[in-house]
Amino acid sequence: MAGSRTKLPVVDARGEQNPSCGTKAYVSLEESSILAAIRSLRERAQALRAELAADADPEARRALNARLEALRAERRDLVTRREKAYVRKMVMLGHLPPEALEGDGS
C-alpha cells in the first residue's frame, strides 16, 4: 500500500508506549555486558592494589604488578570492544551510515 505507514508500538516494562528512540534506552545489551566486565575488572584491580599496598615482599609485589598489567591490557581490549559496539548500535539505529562499520573487524 503506497503511502500508508504502520506505526509499530514500543512498549516498556510498565506497558507504556514510547517512541523507538526514547530517552529510556541509552546502552545496548552488548555495551551493557562489556561495561559490566569493565566494572568487574576495576574491582579486581582495586583488590590487587590493596594487596600491593599491604605486601612488602618484592617477589609478591612483582607478581601483583604483573597481574595488574594484565588487567590493564584486558581493560584496553574491553574499551575497544565497547567503542565498536557503540558504532554498531548507532548504525543499527540509523544515526551513522553503514560505512562506519568498515574496518572495525566485526
C-alpha positions in Angstrom: 0.0 0.0 0.0 1.7 3.1 -1.2 1.6 6.0 1.2 0.5 4.0 4.3 2.8 3.6 7.2 2.4 1.2 10.0 3.3 2.7 13.3 4.9 0.0 15.4 4.4 0.4 19.2 7.3 0.2 21.5 6.2 -1.0 25.0 8.4 -0.5 28.0 8.3 -2.6 31.2 5.4 -0.6 32.7 3.3 -1.2 29.5 3.5 2.5 28.4 4.1 3.2 24.7 7.2 5.3 23.9 8.9 6.4 20.7 11.6 4.0 19.4 14.3 6.4 20.2 13.0 7.5 23.6 15.2 8.6 26.5 14.9 5.3 28.4 17.5 3.2 26.5 20.9 4.6 26.2 23.1 1.4 26.2 22.7 -1.7 24.1 22.8 -5.1 25.7 26.2 -5.7 24.2 27.5 -2.4 25.6 26.0 -3.2 29.0 27.7 -6.6 29.2 31.0 -5.0 28.3 30.6 -2.2 30.8 29.8 -4.9 33.5 33.0 -6.6 32.6 34.9 -3.3 32.9 33.4 -2.7 36.3 34.4 -6.3 37.4 38.0 -5.6 36.2 38.1 -2.4 38.2 37.0 -4.2 41.4 39.7 -6.9 40.8 42.3 -4.2 40.2 41.3 -2.4 43.4 41.7 -5.6 45.4 45.1 -6.2 43.8 46.2 -2.6 44.6 45.2 -3.2 48.2 47.2 -6.4 48.3 50.1 -4.5 46.7 50.0 -1.8 49.4 50.0 -4.4 52.2 52.7 -6.7 50.8 56.3 -5.9 51.4 57.8 -9.0 49.7 59.5 -7.9 46.4 58.7 -11.1 44.6 55.0 -10.9 45.6 54.9 -7.3 44.5 56.3 -8.2 41.1 53.6 -10.9 40.7 50.9 -8.4 41.7 52.2 -5.8 39.3 52.2 -8.3 36.5 48.6 -9.2 37.3 47.7 -5.5 37.4 49.3 -5.0 34.0 47.3 -8.0 32.6 44.1 -6.4 33.9 45.1 -3.1 32.2 45.6 -4.8 28.9 42.2 -6.6 29.3 40.5 -3.3 30.1 42.0 -1.7 27.0 40.6 -4.5 24.9 37.2 -4.1 26.5 37.2 -0.4 25.9 37.9 -1.0 22.2 35.1 -3.6 22.1 32.7 -1.1 23.7 33.5 1.6 21.2 32.9 -0.9 18.3 29.6 -1.9 20.0 28.6 1.7 20.2 29.3 2.2 16.5 27.2 -0.9 15.6 24.3 0.4 17.7 24.5 3.8 16.0 24.5 2.1 12.6 21.5 -0.1 13.5 19.6 2.9 14.8 20.4 4.8 11.5 22.4 7.5 13.2 25.6 6.5 11.3 25.9 5.2 7.8 26.8 1.5 7.3 30.2 2.6 6.0 31.0 3.4 9.7 31.3 -0.4 10.2 34.1 -0.8 7.6 37.4 -1.7 9.1 36.1 -2.4 12.7 36.9 -6.1 12.4 33.4 -7.3 13.4 
